[in-house]
Amino acid sequence: MNKSSDFNRFLLLWSGEIISAIGGGLTSFGLSVYVFQKTGSAGSMALVALLAFLPTLLLSAPAGVLADRCDRRLLMMIGDGLSALGLVYILICMLRGEAKLYQICIGVFVSSVFSSLLEPAYRATVTDLLTKEEYSRASGMVSIAGSARYLVSPLIAGLLLSVSDVKLLLVIDIATFMLTVTCTAIVRKGIKTEQSGNAESFMESFKEGWRAITEKRGILILIIVSSVMTCFMGAIQILSEPMILDFESSRVLGIAETICACGMLLSGIFIGIFGIKKNFTGILSISLAFAGLSMIGFGLKENIVLICFFGFMFFFMLPFANNCLDYLARTNIEPEKQGRAWGLISFLSQIGYVAAYGGAGFLSDRIAVLRQVGVGRGAAAVIMASGALLTVTAIALYMFKDVRELEICTTEGSEDNVQTIDPEQY
């Protein structure tokens, strides 16, 4: 049975995600600058980023089960609405004087716990609303929404910090939650909520999600390799700010991050208009390899022009990689299992970020001490080494036959059910 498209409601939901991404980017930028100014440590910045990320990772699998058992749009509303609590706590601490590092860590951790409900429910809702032919286009648009966090937020935050302080950024972010919850509520009214009719336990749901991602060995290999890649890519995400702040102001940092993120916007628009039609595995490997080379160039010198150029190239490659990963996974997993599957995929593929956030910052501080240089050059050394390893891993990815065969299964599947190829044929 063919599924009809509901692209207009997807656009509304997507608009809410853009607003949410901009608000979250303001807070992320502001808190990073605040912590660096107070501590002068890349490790402290990395600790805040780790605690903001860890709940999302650890709770992604349970959130995926909930996305298949409960109302997905209601989960998104709860996650968006309650995630403001952690930011309110940080704001209150700052209004009373000065927020300590541990207080910021508590606030971002609480906010992230509730935000963890969003990702599996959001991805599964995209599947609910769209047809298979629209997945690639939608993935490009989702990349654009994600790029707003890096494209718009740093520029706005850098300018606002030059006339105010981080408290204003927190207030703006808290206010955006009401808008995103409203958008999701409108979408929820317009589509039928289908909940699972069985009463299977959470453990059974986890097992079902695990079977969904291991039925085809290519999916599991893709997830494992993705985890290795996120470790390397996490280095530039967490260390770019201390690297630049070590020799430039927060205003220049905001402008630089915006210029770099324009690469993601440009490629996201291209994919959103034209999509990717074939050779997903090859494009995935090539885009990640060039992203790694860009990381090497990013850390070469304390030259803001050079940094912006290679940063632009790094972000330009990400939507191509994300689109290919999304398409290969989405079209090889049964729709009714996608909530559980995406929860596990998010957990397994992003374990590498934990390693990067937990170790990259302190490693760069240690390198700076040993080499007797600024923390920025220590961060640059870690970024360059990670870029070299990412390039090697990306090239190795294409050597896996099972991953390439995922694309063959997609093209041979029927229009109504992409999961028609027997996994035992491998």
N, C-alpha and C positions, 0 to 999 in steps of 0.2 A: 504494500500500500504506500503510495507516494505521500510524502509529508509536504504540506503547504508552507510557504515562506511567510514570515511575519517581520519583515525587515524594518518597518517603521518603529515597531516596539523595540527592536534591537538598537536602533539609532537613539531612542530615548534613554535606554539603559546605558548605552555607550557614552552618551553625553554626561550622565551622572558619574560615570567612571572617570571621565576627564576632569570633572570638578574635584572629585576625590583625590585624584593623582596630583593635581596642582596644590591642593591644600596639604597633602602629605609631604610633598616636596618642599614646601615652605618650612614646615616643622623640621624635617630632616636636615636641611641646609642650616637653618638657624641654630639648632642644637649642636651640630658639628662645629660651627664657628665658635659657639659659646664654650663648649668643652675644650677646644684647642686653645682658646684665649686664656682659660682658667688653668689648664694643666700643661700646655705645650708638649703634649704626648700623643703620638699617633696610636699608641696602645690604648689609651683612654677612649679615644674616638672609636676605635675598633670594638671596644667592650660595649659601648652604647649601641653600636650597630648590631653586634652579636645578640644582645638581649632584645633588641627590637625585631630580630629575625627568627630567633630560636623557637618561640611559641608557634609561629606560623609553620615552621618546619615540623615540629613534633606533633602538632595537632592537625596537620593536613590530612592524614589518613582517617582519623575519627570524623573530621569535618566532611570528608568525602562520603563516608557512610551515611552521615546525617543528610547530605545532599540527595541521596537516593531514597531515604526513608521519610523525609519531611518536606515541607513546602520550601523549595529552593529560594524563592523570592523573599519569603519571610525570614529565612536564615540570613540573607544579605542585609535586610533591614536591621535585624538585631545586631549583626556584626558591625555595621556602619555606625549605628546609633550608640552602642555601648563602648565602642573603641574610643569615644571622646573622653571617657572617664579618666584614662591615664594622662591625657593632655591637660585636663582640668586640674589634676593633682600637681603636675609640674608648674602650671601657671600660678596656683595658690602658693607654692613654695617660693617662687620668684617674687610674688607680690609681698611676701613677708620678709624679703631681704635678698637672699641669694640661694639658688638651688644647688645643693651638693651633688657630687657625682652619683652617689648611691640613690639619691632621690630621683634624679633623671633616669637612672637605670630602672627603678621601680615603675616609674610612669610609662616609659616606652614598653616595658614588659607587659604591663596590664593592657595597654592599648593594643598590643600585638596579639594577645590572647583572644580578644574578641574579633579582631580583624582576620584571624585564621579561618573564620567561618565563611569568608567571602569567596576565596579563589575557586574551590571545587564547585560551589553553587553557581558562581558566575560562568565558569566554563561550561558546565552542564546546561545552564540556561541558554547559552549561545546555541548549543546543539538543539535545544527544544524549539527555538525560534526560527532557525534557518534550515535551508536544504543543503545537501552535500555540495552542490555546485557553488554555494555561497560561502563555504567554510574558508577558503583561501583568501577571498576578498575581506571577509570579516576579520580574519587573523591579522591582515595588514592594518585594518582600522584599529584593532585592539593594540597593536604596536604603536600606532600614533597616540592613542590615549595614554599608554605607558610612557611615551616619550615626553608628554607634557610635564611629567615630574622632573625631567632633566632639561627640557627646552625652555619652559615658561617660568617654572618656580625659581631656579637659581638667579635669573635676571631680576625678577620682582623682589626676591628676598635680599639680594645684594644691594639694590637701591633702597629698600625699606630700612635695612640695617644701617645705612649711611645717615638716616634722619631719625631713626627710632632704635628699638632693641628687639630682642627675640620674643618678648611678651606679645608684641603686636602680631607677629607671625603665628603664634599659638592661638590667639583670639580668632584670626581669620580662618585657620584650619578647623577650629571647633565649629565655627559658623557654617562651613561647607558641608558638615555632616547632615544638617537638616535638609539641604537641597538634594543630596544624593539619596537620602532615605525617601524623599518625596517622589523622585523619579522612579525608584524601584517599586514604590507603592502603586503608582499609576500603571506600570507594566504588569504588576501582579493582578490587578483587577481585570486586565484585558486578556489573560491567557488562562487556560484550564490547567489546574494543578493536578498532576497525576502522581499519586504516592503508591509505593509498593504495597501490594495486597497481602504479602506474606508477613509472618511475624518472626523472621529469622533473627538470631542473636547478632550482636555486634561482631563477635568472633567469626560467625558464619559469613557475615558481610565482608569482613576483612579477607577471609579465605576466597570468597567469590571475586573480590577485587584483585587479589593476587593471581588467581587463575586467569583473569582477564588480561593481565599484562605479561603472563608467562606462557600463554598458549602459543605464541609465536616468539621464537628465540630472538628474532631481530629486534622486537620491542624491548626485551630485557637487556640485550647488548647495548641498545641505544640509550637506555636509562643509565646503565653502569658507566658508559663512556661520558655521558652528559654530566654525571656527578664529578668525574675527574676534571672535566672542562670547567665546571662552575668554580672549582677550587682555584684554578688559574685566573679565571675572569673576575672572581671576587677580589683579587688583589688590587686591580686597578680601581674597582668601585669603592673600596674602602681607603685606599692610600692616595688617590688623586688629590683629595682636598688638603691633607697635611703637606703633600709635596708642593702644592702651589702656595698655600698659606705661609710656608716657610720663607718665601721671598716676595710675596705680593699681598695686597689687601683683600678683604672679603668682597669688596665691590668688584675688583678685577677677577676674583674667583668666580663670582656669579656670572659675569660676562663670558668668561672662558667656558664655563660649563654649558651655557646656553649655545655658544658657537659649536661646541663639540656635539651637543644633542641635536643640532640641525641635521647632522648626518642621519640620525634615526628618523627624523621627520621626513627627510627627502626620500629615503628608501621605503619608509612606511607608506607614503603617498603613492609611490610607484606601485608597490604591491597591492595597495588598496584599489587602485584603478585597473591594473592589468592582471594581478595575481601571478602565481607561478603554475605553469601548466604541466611540466615534466621535469625529469632529472633532479628530483628533490634531494636524493642522497649526495649527488655530486655538488650541487649548490651548497648544501649544508657543510660539506668538508671544505670547499673553497672559501666560503665566507668566514668560517672559524679560523682557517689558516691565515687569512689576511688580517683578521682581528688580532691574532697573536703577533704578527709582524708590526701592526700598528702600536701595540703595547710596547714593543722594543723601542720604536721611535719616540713614543710618548715620554719615556724617561731619560732620553739621551742628554739633554741640556736644560738648564734653567732659563729657557727662552720661551716666553708665553706664546709667540707666534708659532713656533715649532710644536709646542704642546697642543695648541688649538687645532693645527692641521692633522696631527696623528690622532688626536682625540675624535675629531670629526670622522676620520676614516674608521676608527674602531666602532663608533656608534652606527655608522652607515651599514656595517656588515651585520649587526645584531638582528634587525628585523628579518633578513633573509634566513638566518639560522633559526630564529624562533618560528618563522612561518613553516619551514620544512619540518622541524621537530613536531610542531603542532599537527600538521597535516598527516604525517606518517603515523602518529599515534592515534589521532582522532578517527581516521578512516580504517583502522585495523582493530578497533574495539567496539563491541556492541553498544548501541545507544543507551539501553537500559542499565548498563553497568558503568557508564562513564563517570558518574559522581565518585563511586568507590575507586575506579581506576585512576582518575586524575588526582585524587587525594594521595594515593600511593606513589604515583609518578612524581608529584611535587615533592614528596618526602624523600624519595630515593635519589632523584636527580639533583636535589639542592643540598645534599649532605656536604658537598664540597664547599659550599659557602660557609658552613660552620668552621671548617678547617681554616679557610681564608680569614674570616673575621676573628677567629680565636687566636690565630698565630701570626698573621701578616703584620699587624700593627706592632706587636711586641718584637717581632723579628726585625722590622725596620728600625725601631728604637735601638736595638742591640747592635745592628750594623753601624748605625750612626755613632755610637759610643766607641766601637772597636776601630772604626776608620777615622774617628775624630772629625766628623763632618756634621752638618746640620741634619735634623730629622728628615728634611725633605729629600736629601740625597740618599739617605737610607731607604726611604720609601721608593725612590726611583729605582734602586738596585733590585728590590723585590719585584717591582712591576716588570722590569725588563726580563728577569729570569723566568717569571711566570708566563710572559708572552712567548718566550722561546719554547717552553714546555707545551703551551697551548697549540702552537704551530705543529709540533711533532705529533701530538695526539690527534689533531684534526686530520692530518694526512693518513694516520693509521686507521682512522674510522672508516675510510672508504674501502679498506681492504677486507672488511667483514662482509661476506656474501649474504648472510642472513639479513643484514640491514638493507642491502640493495634489493633483496627479494620482497621487502615490505611494499615497495613501489609497484612491483609486478602484481602482487595480490590486489592492490588498490585498483589498478587498471583492468584487472580481469573480473572484479566483483560486479555484482548487479547494481543498478541504480537504487533499488529499494533497500538493500542490505549489503553493506560493504564487507560484512564478515562472512562471506560465502566460501572462501577458500579453506580447505581442510588443513589445519596446521600440521597434521601428521605427515604431510607430503615432504616436509623438510627433513 
